[in-house]
Structure formats: structure tokens, C-alpha cells
Amino acid sequence: MNNELINKVKDTFYNAFGYQASHVFQAPGRVNLIGEHTDYNDGFVLPSAINFATVVAASPREDNRVRVISVDYDNAEDEFLIDDNISQSTQTWANYIRGVVKHLRLRGLTFNGADIVVSGNVPQGAGLSSSAALEVVIGLTFTSLFDLPLTPQDIALNAQQAENQFVGCNCGIMDQLISAQAEKDHALLIDCRSLETAPVMIPDNWRILIINSNKKRGLVDSEYNTRRQQCEEAAAFFGVKALRDVSFSEFEQRKPGLDPITAKRARHIITENQRTLDAAEALRQNNMPALQRLMAESHASMRDDFEITAPEVDALVDIMKTAVGDLGGVRMTGGGFGGCVVSILPENMIEQVVEAVNAQYTQRSNLTASIFICTAEQGAQQL
């Protein structure tokens, strides 16, 4: 429970609006354990919600005015009317909120305005989905305040549409879906085509360790679009809707007809989909050696076939793998070219891995890592 955040948004709400908020909601950030760049290929992902969240204090209004204060941006304010002409704000953070509200309206839903204070502790710019947490918690806020007929999946889809079409970021569905639907102490195997989900228990004594390389992700937007285009070209070559529909044996047979770069990109996606299914099974069976191998193979595939890692990230993975041995899995997580490394490992190994990172990473990269010890948490909820 993020008590400090809860108190902060409630106190700020009272000081700003002069009355007590009627409701408090939160939505978590997430880390993807395995299944990288598979989401937009209609494939499989295995994320977990984490114990970092975005929290909202809110009350419904009688009119159609929305007043929002963002504690994390020096109590910056945004105000707009709920009508058919919700437009962009000059404040980036406010557009996530405006976008969610606009897309709720585009679904034909009718609701009033609200007074809202928002704050979060999901590390920004680390690839842990601070934006999805904000979108989902705002969707839940309006759904709950006005009893809108939306499921958690609807809230996630609305959030994704807001980010794609209003904010202008071409993301898949994973981030919003895990923030909306996660179960405590579980990862969630998501089929990104059907949106079917299956919770997968994380054993009691295993923890999720996230270490941010603090390598700035410079190329991520342009390279993301290039990778996406290469995957679409490969799918067209195989005559399928998405690479999810290509078996590894078919890929091997027809690979000579692809240009070498596109073939490497396709091989990553096709093998990563299978690894993700196998990793979910390894987690269910409490089979750490299998999970360790699959996460290592995933990282090697991202490095060599999809070519989205960075020297600093590879160094961090190497340090962590050496420290944890075959007792834990380690891989880069997220879009690539920097960002975070995730490890699933026994709780009693954390200190050893953290000490190794603190002792060696700066020397090898001239950067200082940020360390987050995480548990798998529940999705968006009223507190």
C-alpha cells in the first residue's frame, strides 16, 4: 500500500479544492518478465504489475468541468470541459488525462466532470509504464465515480486508444492491460491477439529485481518504428497477418527468401513467442533452471537478432548473471537501447546481486544504476 502517496494526494486535494476527496484509486506500473516486441506481432507477453503506482484522489462534480492537479509537476493544474471538443494541452502529463476522458466520450458514455489530484512513484523514463498507470487510473476513476459499464479490459483498451490517437504514441496493449487486470503475486500471460489472459503464480520466495541501467534510450522511437516495419515485411513475405502465425520450422524452410536483417528480426519474434509460453509453464512448475535458460536466450535474441540492447545494458546483464548463476533469470526488459534489466530470483540472492552491481557497473559503464526490489501487485483498484 502506497500510504505516503495516498496521504499526499488527499492532503493536496483538500488544500486545493477546500473539501475532502470522496474516492482514492491507484493503478500500478509494470515490468515485462519475457516476451519483448511480441505484442504488436499478435504474440504473447508475460508481465507483472509492480509495487510502484499512480494514485488519484477524486470527487465527482455536478457540471462537466474537470479540474486536475499533478503533485509531481509542482502542483501544475489543468482544467477542461467534457464535451466533443477536448483538445491537446500544452502540458504533456495533462494529455494522458484528456485523452482518456475524450475516448470515454467517443464510446458514447455520458458522465460529469470531476476534481482530481494525481501523484505517482513509478520511475519515469525507465520503461516501467508510468504513462499506462496514469491512463488506467483515470479510466477507473471515471468508471467508478459515474458507474460506467466498463470492464477492466475496456478500461485498458480505452487507455491504449488514448495513447495511440490522442497522445500520439503507437504502443501495444500490454502495458494498459497488466495495469488494469493484474492479480497479486501473479504474472499475467497475455495473448495480444485475443486479449485472453492467464494468471501465473510467482512462487513465494521469488522476487522481481529491476535495475535501471540509466542509459538514456536515445534511438527508441525511430528504431521501434523500423523494427515494427521489418516485422510487417516478414509477415507479408510469409503471407500471414502477423509473425505469431509462423512456426519455427516454416521459418527455417523459407528463411533463404528473406533478406538477412529481416530474417533475424523474424527469428527473434518467432522464438520469443515460444519462449514466453515456455517461461509461463516454467513459472507454474517452479522450475527456475528452465526459466533462467529461457530469459538468457531471450536476452541473447534481443542482442543478436533484434539488435535492441546497448553495451551498458549487456554489461549489467553480464554482472547480474554472474552473481546469480543458474539460481535466477536475467534479461533486458522494455523497448530497448537502454532502460532496465529484470531478474526473477530467490529473495536471499538479492543482496549478493545488488552488491555485484554496485561494485562493478559504474566501472564498466560510467553510469550509476538505480535498483528497485519489487513484488507482484494487484491491478487498478479503489482504495
Sequence and secondary structure as in RCSB ss.txt:
>XXXX:A:sequence
MNNELINKVKDTFYNAFGYQASHVFQAPGRVNLIGEHTDYNDGFVLPSAINFATVVAASPREDNRVRVISVDYDN
AEDEFLIDDNISQSTQTWANYIRGVVKHLRLRGLTFNGADIVVSGNVPQGAGLSSSAALEVVIGLTFTSLFDLPL
TPQDIALNAQQAENQFVGCNCGIMDQLISAQAEKDHALLIDCRSLETAPVMIPDNWRILIINSNKKRGLVDSEYN
TRRQQCEEAAAFFGVKALRDVSFSEFEQRKPGLDPITAKRARHIITENQRTLDAAEALRQNNMPALQRLMAESHA
SMRDDFEITAPEVDALVDIMKTAVGDLGGVRMTGGGFGGCVVSILPENMIEQVVEAVNAQYTQRSNLTASIFICT
AEQGAQQL
>XXXX:A:secstr
  HHHHHHHHHHHHHHHSS  SEEEEEEEEEESS  S GGGT EE EEEEEEEEEEEEEE SSSEEEEEEGGGTT
EEEEEE STT    SSHHHHHHHHHHHHHHHTT     EEEEEEE S TTTTS HHHHHHHHHHHHHHHHTT   
 HHHHHHHHHHIIIIII     SHHHHHHHH  TTEEEEEETTT  EEEEE  TTEEEEEEE     TTHHHHHH
HHHHHHHHHHHHHTSSSGGG  HHHHHHHGGGS HHHHHHHHHHHHHHHHHHHHHHHHHTT HHHHHHHHHHHHH
HHHHTS    HHHHHHHHHHHHHHGGGSEEEEESSSSSSEEEEEEEGGGHHHHHHHHHHHHHHHHS   EEEEE 
    SEE 
